[in-house]
Amino acid sequence: GKMKESHIESKQGQDQPKPEAASSDILANLEKSCLIERFTVDGGASVTVVGTAHVSSKSCDEVTEVIKLLKPQVVAVELCAAREAMLFPMERPDLSITEILTRVRRGDSNLFAILYSWFLCNISDRLGVEPGKEFRAAYEASQLLDPPADLVLADRPVSVTLARMWAALTAMDKLYICWSFVSETLWGLPGSAELAAMVEEMKQADVITEAIKEVSKNFPRLMGPLIHERDMFLAAALREQAAAMEAGERLVAVVGAGHLAGIRENWSKPVD
């Protein structure tokens, strides 16, 4: 399958069998166990959005199952070109305190971006799951279809999101939120078993979004660039992609469950 960053024309004459009737029962069961939203675009593809807990093994299995059952022509994931590497096995980045300080001194990226990565890595570590594994599961399942589905990277560039988040904070906010990430990571995160149980309970949102909401309770301005703006971006990207496809074709999108309500809310709205 070809990998494309933005919106692609689907290939003509790509004739895939309709999913069997039995698969709708399995899908109905999946809808009870994980979050699935369906959308339509006039004259375009049908859209099925699977909401996942970003660091849950169960979510990976559910993503694989939905793609196998629906046999979509296009699979979209909540990644941008800068995070495309997450689709392939990779070594965990070295984010020791020394490495964090080295990166800040070198000016590789701002302290917030580095501490945020460290925070997410630690949640994933405690759960024994790699971050973004559900996107890799989606990519691998898309390549096993015959013919393979095209892959679309549907998220706003992470550099834009982080820059807008950082710009939304005052100097005191910046100090405080960086300290929050450090203290949550070092002392505030629950143990592995408790964390795993919390992840599976969080079906209305995903653990990453919940963790961010928790840390940013004192910073309502953060939620705009991090969550709400990206909800709008994802809704518009999926809608455009579906409109570029033929009626009767299928698009499956995989996003953090924390974005589902926002995608639903923005589905019919024009986005700048």
C-alpha positions in Angstrom: 0.0 0.0 0.0 1.2 3.5 -0.6 1.7 5.8 2.3 0.4 9.3 1.8 0.6 12.3 4.2 -2.5 14.2 3.1 -5.6 13.4 1.1 -5.4 10.9 -1.7 -7.5 9.9 -4.6 -8.5 6.3 -4.1 -7.4 3.9 -6.9 -10.0 3.3 -9.6 -11.2 -0.2 -10.1 -10.2 -1.3 -6.6 -12.9 -3.9 -6.1 -13.0 -5.5 -2.7 -15.6 -7.9 -1.5 -18.2 -6.5 0.9 -17.7 -7.6 4.5 -19.8 -10.8 5.2 -23.1 -10.4 7.0 -21.6 -12.2 10.0 -19.0 -9.5 10.5 -21.7 -7.0 11.4 -22.5 -9.0 14.5 -18.8 -9.1 15.5 -18.6 -5.4 14.8 -21.7 -4.8 17.0 -19.9 -6.7 19.8 -16.8 -4.6 19.3 -18.9 -1.4 19.5 -19.8 -2.5 23.0 -16.2 -3.1 24.1 -14.5 -0.2 22.4 -15.6 3.1 20.9 -16.6 3.1 17.3 -18.2 6.0 15.5 -19.6 5.9 12.0 -19.9 8.9 9.6 -21.0 9.4 6.0 -20.1 11.9 3.3 -22.5 12.5 0.4 -21.2 10.5 -2.6 -18.1 9.5 -0.8 -16.8 6.6 1.4 -18.4 5.4 4.6 -16.2 6.3 7.6 -15.6 4.2 10.7 -13.6 5.8 13.5 -12.1 3.5 16.1 -11.3 5.2 19.4 -8.4 3.6 21.3 -6.7 3.9 24.7 -3.2 5.0 23.3 -1.3 2.5 25.5 -3.6 -0.5 25.6 -2.9 -3.9 24.1 -6.6 -4.6 23.9 -7.0 -1.6 21.6 -4.4 -3.0 19.2 -6.4 -6.2 18.9 -9.7 -4.3 18.3 -8.1 -2.1 15.6 -6.8 -5.2 13.8 -10.2 -6.9 14.0 -12.1 -3.9 12.6 -9.8 -3.5 9.6 -9.9 -7.3 8.9 -13.7 -7.2 9.0 -14.4 -4.0 7.1 -11.6 -4.4 4.4 -11.3 -0.6 3.9 -9.7 0.9 0.8 -8.1 3.6 3.1 -6.8 3.5 6.7 -6.2 6.8 8.5 -4.2 7.2 11.7 -3.8 10.0 14.2 -0.2 10.7 13.3 1.7 13.3 11.2 4.7 12.9 9.0 7.1 13.7 11.9 5.6 10.7 13.8 5.4 8.3 10.9 8.3 6.3 12.4 5.9 5.1 15.1 4.4 2.8 12.4 7.6 0.7 12.5 9.4 -1.1 15.4 11.8 1.3 17.0 14.0 1.6 20.1 12.7 3.5 23.0 14.3 7.0 23.1 16.9 7.6 25.8 15.1 10.2 28.0 17.2 10.1 31.1 17.6 13.4 33.1 21.1 13.8 31.6 19.7 13.4 28.0 16.9 15.8 28.7 19.3 18.5 29.9 21.6 17.8 26.9 18.8 18.2 24.4 17.6 21.5 26.0 21.2 22.9 26.0 21.6 21.9 22.3 18.2 23.6 21.5 16.9 20.4 19.8 13.4 21.1 21.1 11.8 23.0 23.9 11.8 21.7 27.5 8.0 21.2 27.3 8.2 18.9 24.2 10.9 16.8 25.8 9.3 16.5 29.3 6.0 15.6 27.5 7.7 12.8 25.6 9.3 11.6 28.9 5.9 11.6 30.7 4.3 9.5 27.9 7.2 7.1 27.7 6.9 6.4 31.5 3.2 5.7 31.2 3.9 3.3 28.4 6.8 1.7 30.2 4.7 0.9 33.3 2.0 -0.7 31.1 4.6 -2.7 29.0 3.1 -1.2 25.8 4.8 1.0 23.3 3.1 4.3 22.6 1.4 4.4 19.3 1.3 0.6 19.0 -2.3 0.7 17.9 -1.3 2.8 14.8 1.3 0.2 13.9 -1.4 -2.5 14.3 -3.6 -0.5 11.9 -0.8 -0.1 9.4 0.1 -3.8 9.6 -3.5 -4.9 9.2 -3.9 -2.5 6.2 -1.0 -4.2 4.5 -2.5 -7.7 4.9 -5.6 -6.8 2.9 -5.8 -7.8 -0.7 -5.1 -5.3 -2.3 -3.5 -3.5 0.6 -5.3 -0.3 1.8 -3.7 3.1 1.4 -2.5 4.7 4.6 -3.2 8.4 5.4 -1.5 10.4 8.2 -4.4 12.5 9.3 -3.1 14.6 12.3 -1.8 18.2 12.4 2.0 18.4 12.5 3.1 17.8 16.1 5.5 20.8 15.8 2.5 23.1 15.2 0.6 21.7 18.1 3.5 21.9 20.6 4.4 25.5 19.4 0.7 26.6 19.9 0.6 24.9 23.3 3.8 26.6 24.5 2.7 30.0 23.1 -0.6 29.7 25.1 1.2 29.6 28.4 2.6 32.4 30.6 6.2 32.1 31.9 4.8 31.0 35.3 2.6 28.4 33.6 5.6 27.0 31.7 7.6 26.5 34.9 4.6 25.0 36.7 3.5 22.6 33.9 7.1 21.3 33.3 7.3 20.7 37.1 3.9 18.9 36.9 5.2 16.5 34.2 8.3 15.8 36.3 6.5 15.2 39.6 3.7 13.2 38.0 6.3 11.0 36.2 8.6 10.5 39.3 6.0 10.3 42.1 2.4 10.6 40.9 1.9 7.7 38.5 0.2 4.6 40.0 1.8 1.1 39.8 1.6 -1.1 36.7 -1.4 -3.2 37.7 -3.4 -0.2 38.9 -2.5 1.8 35.8 -3.5 -1.2 33.5 -6.9 -1.4 35.3 -7.4 2.4 34.9 -6.6 2.2 31.1 -9.3 -0.4 30.5 -11.8 1.6 32.6 -11.2 4.7 30.5 -13.5 3.8 27.6 -15.0 7.3 27.4 -11.5 8.7 26.7 -8.0 7.5 26.4 -5.3 7.4 29.1 -3.0 9.9 27.4 -5.8 12.5 27.0 -6.9 11.9 30.6 -3.3 12.3 31.9 -3.0 15.5 29.9 -6.3 16.8 31.2 -5.2 16.0 34.7 -1.9 17.8 34.3 -3.4 20.8 32.5 -6.4 21.3 34.9 -4.9 24.7 35.8 -4.2 25.6 32.2 -7.5 25.6 30.3 -5.7 27.4 27.4 -3.7 24.2 26.7 -6.8 22.2 25.9 -7.4 24.3 22.8 -4.3 23.6 20.8 -3.8 20.1 22.2 -7.3 18.6 21.9 -10.0 20.9 20.5 -8.1 22.3 17.5 -6.9 18.7 16.6 -10.4 17.4 16.9 -11.4 20.0 14.2 -8.3 19.1 12.1 -8.9 15.4 12.3 -12.6 15.8 11.4 -11.8 17.9 8.4 -9.0 15.6 7.2 -11.2 12.5 7.4 -14.2 14.2 5.8 -12.0 15.4 2.8 -10.5 12.0 2.5 -13.9 10.3 2.4 -15.2 12.9 -0.1 -12.2 12.0 -2.5 -13.3 8.3 -2.5 -16.0 6.5 -4.3 -19.5 5.9 -2.9 -19.5 2.3 -1.4 -15.8 2.5 -0.5 -14.7 2.3 3.2 -12.3 4.4 5.3 -11.3 3.2 8.8 -9.6 5.8 11.0 -7.8 5.0 14.3 -7.6 7.9 16.8 -7.3 8.2 20.6 -10.7 7.8 22.2 -10.4 11.3 23.7 -10.9 12.8 20.2 -14.1 10.9 19.3 -16.6 13.4 20.8 -14.8 16.3 19.2 -14.7 14.6 15.8 -18.4 13.9 16.1 -19.1 17.5 17.1 -17.1 19.0 14.2 -18.0 16.5 11.5 -20.5 18.8 9.8 -18.8 22.1 10.6 -16.7 24.0 8.1 -13.1 24.2 9.4 -10.6 27.0 8.6 
